[in-house]
Amino acid sequence: MPVRGYLVRRWTWRGRASWACRASPRTEAYAAVADVETAQLANAALGLLMAVVALLLVRLPRTPLVRWPALVVSWAGIAMVGAGVLGFGARAAGLAPSLGATPPHMPTALAALLVGVVWVTAWTIAAVSATRGSRSRCAASASL
């Protein structure tokens, strides 16, 4: 597969412009993954797991065998996605060059960052509500 690229304009310290060709980040990302179909199926499986956990958060069962793993998985997911959002934000701002180059299309990167922040916020609200709701239900059933 030929690598497509884009031109980057750089300014030298003398004020002259120079041009360089860089490989497209999309092709670099796909080249790093050996089996794209398997990666896409893994993403779909993760999305399905997240949907199941979200449905469990809506109405947590009273069974501790289901309730606690759902809460643990939910908080672990919040921590992992939150760390990804922080890492991507640091990379996009240029604060962490070891994570990779800054994204070439900043509006797209900012939109992706906004989606991640909204997801983490919404999921945190749902997890806190489910945790408080399960505590109040447990306290109410214990007082009966």
C-alpha positions as CSV (number, residue, x, y, z in Angstrom):
1,M,0.0,0.0,0.0
2,P,1.6,3.3,-1.0
3,V,1.9,5.8,1.8
4,R,0.2,9.0,1.0
5,G,1.4,12.2,2.6
6,Y,0.9,15.8,2.9
7,L,3.1,18.9,2.6
8,V,4.2,20.8,5.7
9,R,5.5,24.3,5.5
10,R,8.3,25.1,8.0
11,W,9.9,28.4,8.7
12,T,13.6,28.5,9.2
13,W,15.2,30.8,11.7
14,R,16.1,33.2,8.8
15,G,12.5,33.6,7.9
16,R,12.5,31.4,4.8
17,A,9.9,28.8,4.2
18,S,10.9,25.2,3.5
19,W,8.6,22.4,2.5
20,A,8.7,18.8,3.8
21,C,6.5,15.8,3.0
22,R,5.2,13.8,5.9
23,A,3.3,10.6,5.9
24,S,-0.4,10.8,6.7
25,P,-1.1,10.0,10.3
26,R,-4.0,7.8,9.2
27,T,-1.8,5.5,7.1
28,E,0.8,5.4,9.9
29,A,-1.8,4.3,12.3
30,Y,-3.1,1.6,10.1
31,A,0.4,0.4,9.3
32,A,1.1,0.0,13.0
33,V,-1.9,-2.4,13.3
34,A,-1.2,-5.8,11.8
35,D,-4.8,-7.0,11.5
36,V,-7.3,-4.1,11.1
37,E,-10.3,-6.3,11.0
38,T,-9.5,-7.9,14.4
39,A,-8.9,-4.4,15.9
40,Q,-12.3,-3.2,14.6
41,L,-14.0,-6.3,16.1
42,A,-12.3,-5.7,19.4
43,N,-13.6,-2.1,19.3
44,A,-17.1,-3.4,18.6
45,A,-16.8,-5.9,21.5
46,L,-15.6,-3.2,23.9
47,G,-18.6,-1.0,22.8
48,L,-21.0,-3.9,23.4
49,L,-19.5,-4.4,26.9
50,M,-19.9,-0.7,27.6
51,A,-23.5,-0.8,26.5
52,V,-24.2,-3.8,28.8
53,V,-22.6,-1.9,31.7
54,A,-24.6,1.2,30.9
55,L,-27.8,-0.8,31.0
56,L,-26.8,-2.3,34.3
57,L,-26.1,1.1,35.7
58,V,-29.6,2.2,34.9
59,R,-31.1,-0.3,37.3
60,L,-28.5,-2.1,39.4
61,P,-29.6,-5.5,40.5
62,R,-29.6,-6.2,44.3
63,T,-27.4,-9.2,43.8
64,P,-23.8,-8.2,45.0
65,L,-22.4,-10.7,42.5
66,V,-23.7,-8.5,39.6
67,R,-23.8,-5.1,41.3
68,W,-20.1,-4.8,42.4
69,P,-18.5,-6.1,39.2
70,A,-20.7,-3.6,37.2
71,L,-19.6,-0.7,39.4
72,V,-15.9,-1.8,39.3
73,V,-15.9,-2.2,35.5
74,S,-17.7,1.2,35.2
75,W,-15.1,3.0,37.4
76,A,-12.2,1.3,35.7
77,G,-13.6,2.3,32.3
78,I,-13.9,5.9,33.5
79,A,-10.3,5.9,34.7
80,M,-9.0,4.4,31.5
81,V,-10.9,6.7,29.2
82,G,-10.1,9.7,31.4
83,A,-6.4,8.8,31.2
84,G,-6.7,8.6,27.4
85,V,-8.5,11.9,27.2
86,L,-5.7,13.5,29.4
87,G,-3.0,11.9,27.3
88,F,-4.6,13.0,24.0
89,G,-5.1,16.5,25.4
90,A,-1.4,16.7,26.4
91,R,-0.4,15.4,23.0
92,A,-2.6,17.8,21.2
93,A,-1.3,20.7,23.2
94,G,2.3,19.6,22.6
95,L,3.0,19.1,26.3
96,A,3.9,15.4,25.8
97,P,5.9,14.9,22.6
98,S,6.7,11.4,23.7
99,L,3.1,10.4,23.1
100,G,3.4,11.4,19.4
101,A,3.2,14.4,17.2
102,T,0.5,16.9,17.5
103,P,-2.5,16.2,15.4
104,P,-2.3,17.8,11.9
105,H,-6.0,18.8,11.9
106,M,-6.6,20.7,15.2
107,P,-10.4,21.2,14.8
108,T,-10.9,17.5,14.4
109,A,-8.6,16.8,17.4
110,L,-10.5,19.3,19.5
111,A,-13.8,17.7,18.5
112,A,-12.5,14.3,19.5
113,L,-11.2,15.7,22.8
114,L,-14.6,17.3,23.5
115,V,-16.4,14.0,22.9
116,G,-14.0,12.2,25.3
117,V,-14.6,14.9,28.0
118,V,-18.4,14.7,27.6
119,W,-18.2,10.9,27.7
120,V,-16.2,10.8,30.9
121,T,-18.4,13.4,32.5
122,A,-21.6,11.7,31.6
123,W,-20.4,8.2,32.6
124,T,-19.1,9.6,35.9
125,I,-22.5,11.1,36.7
126,A,-24.2,7.8,35.8
127,A,-21.8,5.8,38.0
128,V,-22.1,8.2,41.0
129,S,-25.9,8.1,40.6
130,A,-25.9,4.3,40.5
131,T,-23.5,4.1,43.5
132,R,-25.6,6.4,45.6
133,G,-28.8,4.8,44.4
134,S,-27.6,1.3,45.3
135,R,-26.5,2.6,48.8
136,S,-29.8,4.2,49.5
137,R,-31.7,1.0,48.3
138,C,-29.4,-1.1,50.5
139,A,-29.9,1.1,53.5
140,A,-33.7,1.2,53.0
141,S,-33.9,-2.6,52.7
142,A,-31.6,-3.0,55.8
143,S,-33.9,-0.8,57.9
144,L,-37.0,-2.9,57.1
